[in-house]
Amino acid sequence: MIHTRMTLSEAFQQVAERQPAKEALLCGEVRLTYGQLAQQVASLAYGLATLGINPGDRVVLLLYNSPQFVTAFFALAMIGAVSVPLNPQLRHRQLEHILRECEPTAVLLSDSSGMSEAVQTVREAQQALPALRHLIFTEGGTETDQRLDALMAATPPPTFSPPAVKPEDLLTLLYTSGTTGMPKGAMHSHRGLIAPVVASIKLREMWLKMPTPKTAARMAKVLARYGPRLLKAAGRQQVFLSTVGCHAIAGLEAMLQAMLMGDKLILMPRFHPLEALQLIEKERVTVLIAVPMTLMVLMRVKDLDRYDTSSLLICGTGSAPCPAELARDIRQRLGCAVHIGFGTTELAGGVSATSIEDSDEQQAETVGQAMPGMEVKIVDEQGQEVAPGNVGELLCRGESVMLGYYRAPEATAEVVDEEGWYHTGDLVVMDERGYLRIVGRKKDMIIRGGQNIYPIEIENYLQAHPQIKEAAVVGVPAAIGGEEVWAFLILEDEAEMTVQEVLEYCRLGMEVYKIPHQVRFVQDFPRSALGKPQKFKLREMALESEQGKQGRADR
């Protein structure tokens, strides 16, 4: 049984030794059993150790979803090194900042299509970073670079003994997605990353074991909704399809959950809706992991209904707000439960999630209840807990709380208090049963005429209009104090709307003080790697527009 007193390597080895012949990983043409994957992990761990990579050394993984990423992450854990997974699409400025901050000993990367800027940035950084001794390429590279396949080729000798590693040791640096500026490195231990997996195992044991007399009554309602799917999945190895990059906490946790639960993991290096549907049908996928933007694309496939998605039991999503209409659409068209998860990089992923037991309304409009082992409370500006039904900031405490931000003790102290509570900065409402509903970000709250406005309420209202695909609302300083509401809108394909039509729609069902002061139509938002609108950039665009108008008026 997996528990938080293990290291990641111990947990994975336990699973691999229990079921060496079971399929573990599918990515492109590569299929690996647990036994084969464990052998590759051990070989790479030995190869990295022979390069002189020691416990505590940082190693950047600049890779798309791939078997090499999975193998490298577990191999580095085995020798006590620290993985730093990064988005291969990071632009020069952010990538250079992270490399200079974490000072890696090695970077594992590919010289494939679309990676030229990243490769150039890494090579330039190597000239200024004495610690960066090795560039390890999965493909491409020069004669002086290391090759991953060569490092994996050697069989570890019987005398090879990995260094001693403890559960509380640093396992990974996970850089935040950059929705509010330059990313920060959240430090997580082995224990911290395993804790969310343990919580998921506890939840799954309730629903994916065969019913017992004690659980039969509770299962009756669930069986009525998902009967054939649940019965086919119960007691069997699950099949995960993850479309989220492993560099992000959502993708990394999906990988760890699948691997440490002994399931089969299918990774997509890059998302394509038709390929995803073909994989669901062919591989009988039971758990689909995707961010809301990806699911929107999937739901717009014209001939979606001709694909057999009857194996799907759960569609898991998060990393960005999931519109209620999207959740209802998934539930209706795919027939599976929708698990909307809420979490942060600083909490190693999951804080709460909806459940297969929840009603359609709870699955669409909440982010569920707190995960096992996660303490939550909702507090006001004075730090006092608020009564159910009232808005407050969400605080969380548990084994998965980060150790702190890398080389940033002051920034850490701003969000983790002396009692170990992580202050998320998210404004939520919790009902009497403990279901959480996200209202918005504390920093995003708009104060207009003395009234508190939560952007997500306006965004949800706007997105309910059939011609509006996506909305992002920000507050912009007003000329006479307070803030004005700006709404940035992306319309559906071939849809047409005027500003006046948007405002008339708002007047039909929105309080006067919430109606946007300005409406802007855009082709797309500036986004983080996970598709979240970068509101600080939208706010900058609004301010530039206002300054431009002022400049013209002055002339």
N, C-alpha and C positions, 0 to 999 in steps of 0.2 A: 504494500500500500504506500502510495506517495504521501510524504508529509514534509513540513517545513524544517525539519531537523536534518534534511538531506542537502547535499549539494546538487546542482543541476546534473552533473555528470553521473552521480550515484542514482538519481531518479531515472535518467534515461537508460543506464545500463540495466537497472532492474527490469524495466519494460522489455528491452531487447533480449535479455536472457530468458524471460518468460515466454516470448513468442517470436523466436528468430525467423521462422518461415513465413510469418504474416507480412503482407504488403504494407510498407510504411509510407512511401513517398512516390508520387507521380508528378513529373514536370516535363512537358514536351515529350520526347522519346525515351526519357529515363524513367525506369521503374526500379525501385529498390525495396528489398525486404528489410525487416528490422535487423536481421543478422548482417546483411550486406552493408547497411548504413552504419551499424556499430563498428564494423571492420574498417570502413573508410574513416570514421571519426578517430579511431585509435591510430591509424597510419598517419593521418594529418597531424594529430597531436604530437606524435613522435617527430615528424618532419619539422614542425614549428619549433619544438624544443631544441632540435639540433641546430637551428638557425640562431639560437641564443635568445629566444623569446621567453621571458621569465614571468613568474607570478607578479601581477600588478602592472605589467607592461600594457599599454593601450594599443589595440590593433583596430584600425578603421576598416569596416566592411562597406565598400562602395559598390554594391551589387544590386541588380534587379532580383526579383524572386527566382531562386534557382536551387538545385541540389547542392551547389557549392556553398551557398549562403548557409543552409541548414548544417552541412558538415562542418563548416568553419566555426559556426557559433558554438556547437557542442564540443569541438576539438579545443577551442580556446578555453572553454569552461573547464575542461579536463586538466589543463596545465596551469590553471589559476590566472590566466591573462584576462584582460578586460576588453570585451567587444565594444566597438563604437559603430553601430549601424547607421549609415547615412543614406539619404536619398540620392541616387545617382544623377538626378536632374537638378541638384543644387547649383545655383549660379556661382560664379567666381568669388564674389564678395563674401557670401555666407560660408562657402566651403573653406576659403582661406582663413576666415576667422576661427572656425572650429578646429582646423588643423593646427593653427598656432596656439590655441588654447589647450587642447588635449595632448599635444606633443606625442604623437604615436610613434611606436617603434617600427611599425609596418603598416602598409595599406594594401588591402586585397581588392583588386579592381579588374575591369575588363577593358580592353582596347577595341571594343566593338562599335557598331554604328551608333551615333548619338552620344558617345562618351568622350569625344575629342576635347571638349572644354574642360571636363573633369580631369582627364589625364594630364592636360597641360597645367592646370592649377596645381595638381599634386606634384608634378615634376618641379615647378617653380618653388613650391613650398619646401621641397626636399633640400634645395640649396640653402635655405635659411634655417632649417631645423636639424641640428646635429643628431638628435635622437632618432630621426626617421632614416633607418638603415636599410630597409627592405621594401621594394615594390614587388608585390606578388600578383602576377597576371593569370586570369583564367583563360585568356586568349590574347594574342598580340604581344606587345612588349618588345624589348630589345634583348640582345645577347647578355647584357649585364643585369637584366631583371630576373627575378625568380619566377619559376613556373609552378602553378598549383599542382598540376598533374604529376610533376616530378617529386614534389614534397609528399604526395600521397602514394607514391609508387613503392616505397620501402616498407617492409614488414617490420614492426617493432620487435627488437630482440627480447628474449625472455628477461634480460636484465633491466629493461626499461621500466622505470617506476615513476609515474607522474608525481609532481610535487604534492605535498599535503595541502588540501584546500578545505576551508571551513564554511558552513552555511552563511555566516555573517560576513564573509569576504565580499569585496566588490566584484560584481559579475559584469556589469555593463553600464555605459554612459548612454542615456537616451536623450537626444536633443529635441527640445520642444518644437512644435510645428511652425512657429514664427508668425502667428496671427497678430501679434502685438509688437513686432520688431525683431531684433536679433535673437536667435534661439539660445536657450540655456541648457546645460547638460545636467539632467537629473541622474543621480547616482543610485543604482539599485544593486542589492546583494542577491546571492543565490536564493536566500529565504524570501526576499521581497518579490522575486519573479515567480517563485513556486506557489506563493500564497493564493493568488487568484485561481490557479489551476486546482488547488485543493478545494477551494470554494465551489468551483464548477463541478468537480467530481461529486461533491455532496449533493448538489442539486440534481445532477444527472442520475444518481443512484435511485432517486425517488421515482423518476419517470421512465427510465429505460431498463429497469429490471422487470421481470415478469411480475404481474400483480399478485399480492398476497391478500389474505382475508382482511388484514388491517388497512391496506391501501385500496381495496376494491371499491369501497363506497366513494372515496375521493376521486378514484380513477374513472368512475362511471361517466361523469360529465365530459371529461377529456376524451374518453373513448368514443363518445357520441359525436365529437367534432373531428377527431383525427384517427378514428379507429384503425382502419387498415394500415395506415402509415406508421402509427405508433406500435402496433403489434409486429409489423415486419422489422422495425428497428430495434425492438426490445431484445436485450440479451445478445446483441450482435456488435461487431466492429462497425463503428460509424465511419462515414466517408465525408470528410471536410473538403470543400472547395473554397479556397481563399483567393480573392481578387485584390486584397490589400497588401501593399508592399511590406515586407518583413522589417524594413527600417523603422516603420511606425509602430507604436505600441499596440494598436489594434491588430496589425498583421503579425507582430511578434507573439502576442498572446494566443492568437489563433494557431500559430505553428506549435507553440509549447503545449497548448491544450491537446491538440491532436496527437503529438508525439508522446506526451507523458500519460495520456489515457489509453495508449495502444491503438489508436485509430489510424485510418489511412488519410493522408494529407495530399491534396492536389493543389499545386501552386500554379498560378498564371503569371508569367513574367510581365505581360502587359494585357490589360483587359480588352476583350473583344466580345460583344454581346452574343453573336452567333456561336462563337467557339465555346463560350460559357454554357449556353443552352445544350450544345452537343455533348459537352462533358457531363452535365447533369443527367442527360438521358443515357449516355453510354456507360458511365461509371456508377450509376445509381446513387448519386450524391444525396446525402441526408441532411447535411448542414452547409448552407451557403453563407459566406462571410463577405460583406460588401458595404462600402460607404453609401449614404443616401444618393449622391450624385450618380454613382454607378448603377444603382437600382432604378433610378429614373430612366436611364438609357435602356436598361433591360426591359422595363415595362413598356417602352415605346417601340419595341420590335414588332413590326406589322403582323407577322405570322407566328407570334409567340405561342398561340394555342396548338400549333401542330407539333410542338416538341413535348415529349413525355416528361413531365416534371413531378409525376406522382410519387417518386421516392422521397421528395423533399419533406422533411419534418419541421425544420427550423430555418428561417432566414434571419441571420443575425446582422444587425447594423448598429452604427454609432459613429463616433469621431466628429460628427457634425449633426445639427438638429435634423430629425426625420419628420417631414410634414405628415400630419395625421392622414391626409388624403392619400399619400403614397403608401403608408402602412396599410390602409384599408384596401387599396388597389392590389397590393401584394397578397394580402390575406384572401381576397376574393379570387384573383386570377391564378395564383399558384397553389392555393388551398392549404398552405402550411402556416404554422405559428410564426409570428413576428416577434423576435427578441430584440427590443431596442435597449441597447446598453448605454450606460453613462459612466465615463471615467476620464482620467487625465494621465498624461505621461508621468506626472509626479507620484501617482498612485498605482503605477504599473498596470494601468488599465481599469478593470471593472470596479465600480463603486456599487452600482445597482443595475438591474436588468429585469425586463418583463419576463414572464414565464409562460410555458405552454398551458398552464392552468388558468391564466388570466383571461378575462373577457376581451372581446374585440375592442371595446372602448378603452380598456386599460392598456392593451397592446398598442393602440394607436396614439393615445393622448398622454401617456405617462412614460417614465423610464423605469417603472417597476419598483421593487423593494430592495433594500440593502442586501448585498451578497453576504453569505455566511462568513463570519469573522470580521466584518467591516462595521465599525461603530459610526453612526452619523447623528448629527444634531443640527438644528436650524436656529440661528441666532440673529438678534437685531444689531444695530450699530453699537450698542453698549456691551455686546457679548452675552446678553441674556437670551435664554431659549425662548422661542415664540410658541404660541399655541398652534395646534393643527389648523390648517387653513389660512395661515398668515405667511406673508412673504418674508424671507430672511436669507442670510448667507449660509451655504452648506459647508459644514466642517466635517472632516472624516479622520478616523484614527484606526490603525490596524497594522498588521505585519508588512503590508505592501507599500506603506508610506516610504518615499525615497529617503536615502541617507542624507540628502542635501543636494544643493546645486554645486557642481564642480568648480572649485576655486572661487566660490562666491558665498562666503558665510553670511554677509549682510543681507543678500537677496534671500538666502534660506531662512534667516530669522524673521523676515517679513511675512513668510507664509506658513512656517511651522512653529507653533508656540511651545512653551516650556513643558506642557503636558502632552506633547506629541500630536496635537490636533493640526491637521493640514487645512488651511483656510483656502477653499477653492476659488473664491471670488465669484462663484455662481449663485444667482438668486433663485430660490426654489420655493415651492409650496409642498408641504407634506400633509396628507390626509390622515384620518383617524387610524387607518389600517397600515400606514407606513409607506404608501405609494407616493413617489416623488414626481413632481411636474416642474420642468425647468421653465423659469420665467425670463431669464436673461443673465448677462454678465453684470456684475456690480459696477465695473468701469464703463459699461455701455448704457447704463440707465440714464435716461434723459429727464432733466428737470425743466419743465416749461410752465411758466406762470404759477410756480409753486406746486405743480402737480407732478408726481412721479410717473414716468412713462416707460414701459418695458418693451423694447423694440420687437421682441419675438411675437407679442400680441398683434402688432400691426403687420408684421411679416406674414403671420399665419392667415390673417384676414385677407391680405392682398393676394396671397398664393391660392386662396380658395376661388378666385376669379378664373374662369376657364381660359382666358387669353394670357394670363400671367404665369410664366413658368417658375420664376424665382424672384424673391425680393430680399433686399438687405436695407435695413433702416439704421441711420446713425444720427447722433445729435451734433449740431454745429453751433458754436457760440453766436448768440444774437447780438444785434447792435446795441440794444438797451438792456443787456443783462439776460441771464438765463440761457436757454438753448432753443434752437428751432429743429424741427423734424425734417430730415431729408430721406427720401425713399429712392433707392436705385432699383430699377426693374429690368428683368430679362423677359421678353415676351415669348410665347410659344412660336414655333416655326410658322411663318406666313401670317401671323396675327398682326393686327394693327390697332393701336389705341392712341388717343390723344391725352395730354395731361388733364384736360378738362374732364374727360370720361373717367379717368382714374379718380379724380377728386369727387366727382358725382357719386361714384361707387362707394367711396369712403364715407360720404355724408349719409348714405343709406343705413349704415350699421355701425358707425364708429362715433365715440364721443368727440365733441368739437375740438377739444384740446389735443387729441391724438392725430387729427388729420394732418398729413404732411404739408409742410410749408413749401417744399420744393420736391418735384418729381423729375427724375432723370432716367431715360431709357438707355441701356447699354447692351452691347453684344455679349459681354461676360464680365465677371468681377475679377479683380486681382485675388488670387487664391493661394492658400497654403498647399503643401504637398498632398493633404488629405481632402482637398476640395473645399475647405472652409473659406468663406469670403473674408478677406483681410480688411476688416473695417477701419483700421487705422489709415490704410491707403485711400479708402473711400472718403474718409473724413478729410484727408489732405486734398483730395480732388475737389471736395465741396469748398474748402477754405480758399483754394486757388481760384475757383470760380468767383467767389465773393470778392476776393482781392482784385481780380480782374475787372469786375463791375465797378468797384470803388475807384480803381485807377482811371477807368474811362470817364467816370463821373467827375473826377478831379480835373480832367483835361477840359 
